[in-house]
Amino acid sequence: MIKELILLSPKLSIIILAFAVTLILTLITKKFTNQTRMKELKSKQKECQTKMKEHKGNPDKLNELQKELMSCSGEMMKHSLKPMLITMIPILFLFNWVRGIFVLTEIAKSWIWYYIISSMVSSIALRKILDVA
């Protein structure tokens, strides 16, 4: 049933699939990350970047700000690693399945680009709507 729908309109089905997968990934990210801490870290990063622009001529201050920026980035990476580990294996299985289906369509060689572009647009929209840091 699903396979027939995909073969009927492959471009639309890949866009819908990308939106659905992105929605699930966004919800998992929201659930498994500390959103308040992530927002604090993002604002701290922006603050450091602003200060770095102000202190371009002072290498010592610039070094100090870069270390602070790197520590924020490291902590953000730790927070975002958990949802990525949870979703990585199912996504790999899904891509393998989708690739097998789209081999039979006219977008066999370009389905991944439709997916990437659709998921990027969906991700931006869903992160704003769901307030995910």
C-alpha positions as CSV (number, residue, x, y, z in Angstrom):
1,M,0.0,0.0,0.0
2,I,2.7,2.5,1.0
3,K,5.0,1.4,-1.7
4,E,2.2,2.0,-4.4
5,L,1.6,5.5,-3.0
6,I,5.3,6.3,-3.2
7,L,5.6,5.0,-6.7
8,L,2.5,7.1,-7.7
9,S,4.1,10.4,-6.6
10,P,7.7,10.0,-5.6
11,K,8.6,13.7,-5.1
12,L,5.6,14.4,-2.9
13,S,6.1,11.2,-0.9
14,I,9.7,12.1,-0.2
15,I,8.7,15.6,1.0
16,I,6.1,14.1,3.3
17,L,8.5,11.5,4.6
18,A,11.2,14.1,5.2
19,F,8.6,16.2,7.2
20,A,7.5,13.2,9.2
21,V,11.0,12.1,10.1
22,T,12.1,15.6,10.9
23,L,9.0,16.0,13.2
24,I,9.9,12.8,15.1
25,L,13.6,13.8,15.4
26,T,12.6,17.3,16.6
27,L,10.3,15.9,19.2
28,I,12.9,13.4,20.4
29,T,15.5,16.2,20.6
30,K,13.0,18.3,22.7
31,K,12.3,15.4,25.0
32,F,15.9,14.3,25.6
33,T,17.7,17.7,26.0
34,N,17.5,20.2,28.7
35,Q,16.0,23.1,26.7
36,T,16.6,25.8,29.3
37,R,20.3,24.9,29.5
38,M,20.6,24.8,25.8
39,K,19.1,28.2,25.5
40,E,21.4,29.5,28.2
41,L,24.4,28.1,26.3
42,K,23.3,29.6,23.0
43,S,22.9,33.1,24.5
44,K,26.3,32.7,26.2
45,Q,27.8,31.8,22.8
46,K,26.2,34.9,21.2
47,E,27.5,37.0,24.0
48,C,31.0,35.6,23.6
49,Q,30.9,36.2,19.8
50,T,29.8,39.9,20.4
51,K,32.7,40.4,22.9
52,M,35.1,38.8,20.5
53,K,34.2,41.4,17.8
54,E,34.8,44.1,20.4
55,H,38.2,42.8,21.4
56,K,39.7,42.0,18.0
57,G,42.9,43.9,18.9
58,N,43.5,42.2,22.3
59,P,44.8,38.7,21.7
60,D,44.8,37.7,25.4
61,K,41.1,38.6,25.9
62,L,40.3,37.0,22.5
63,N,42.0,33.7,23.7
64,E,40.0,33.8,27.0
65,L,36.7,34.3,25.1
66,Q,37.6,31.5,22.6
67,K,38.1,29.1,25.5
68,E,34.8,30.1,27.0
69,L,33.1,29.7,23.6
70,M,34.7,26.2,23.2
71,S,33.5,25.1,26.6
72,C,29.9,26.2,25.7
73,S,30.2,24.4,22.4
74,G,31.4,21.2,24.1
75,E,28.6,21.2,26.6
76,M,26.0,21.8,23.8
77,M,27.5,18.8,21.9
78,K,27.2,16.6,24.9
79,H,23.5,17.6,25.3
80,S,22.7,17.0,21.6
81,L,24.6,13.6,21.5
82,K,21.9,11.7,23.4
83,P,19.1,12.3,20.9
84,M,21.4,11.6,18.0
85,L,22.4,8.2,19.5
86,I,18.8,7.3,20.0
87,T,17.7,8.1,16.5
88,M,20.8,7.0,14.5
89,I,20.1,3.3,14.0
90,P,16.4,3.7,13.1
91,I,17.3,6.4,10.6
92,L,19.9,4.2,8.9
93,F,17.3,1.4,8.5
94,L,14.8,3.9,7.2
95,F,17.2,5.3,4.6
96,N,18.1,1.8,3.5
97,W,14.4,1.0,3.0
98,V,13.6,4.3,1.2
99,R,16.6,3.8,-1.1
100,G,15.3,0.4,-2.1
101,I,11.9,1.8,-2.9
102,F,13.1,4.9,-4.8
103,V,15.3,2.8,-7.1
104,L,12.2,2.0,-9.1
105,T,11.2,5.7,-9.6
106,E,12.2,8.5,-11.9
107,I,14.0,10.2,-9.0
108,A,16.2,7.2,-8.2
109,K,19.4,9.2,-8.4
110,S,18.2,12.4,-6.8
111,W,15.8,11.4,-4.0
112,I,18.4,12.1,-1.3
113,W,18.6,15.8,-2.4
114,Y,14.8,16.1,-2.2
115,Y,15.0,14.6,1.2
116,I,17.8,16.8,2.4
117,I,16.2,20.1,1.2
118,S,12.8,19.1,2.5
119,S,14.2,18.1,5.9
120,M,16.2,21.3,6.2
121,V,13.2,23.5,5.6
122,S,11.0,21.3,7.9
123,S,13.6,21.4,10.6
124,I,13.9,25.2,10.6
125,A,10.1,25.5,10.7
126,L,9.5,22.8,13.3
127,R,12.2,24.1,15.6
128,K,10.7,27.5,15.6
129,I,7.1,26.2,16.1
130,L,8.0,23.7,18.8
131,D,10.6,26.1,20.5
132,V,13.5,23.7,20.4
133,A,16.9,25.1,21.1
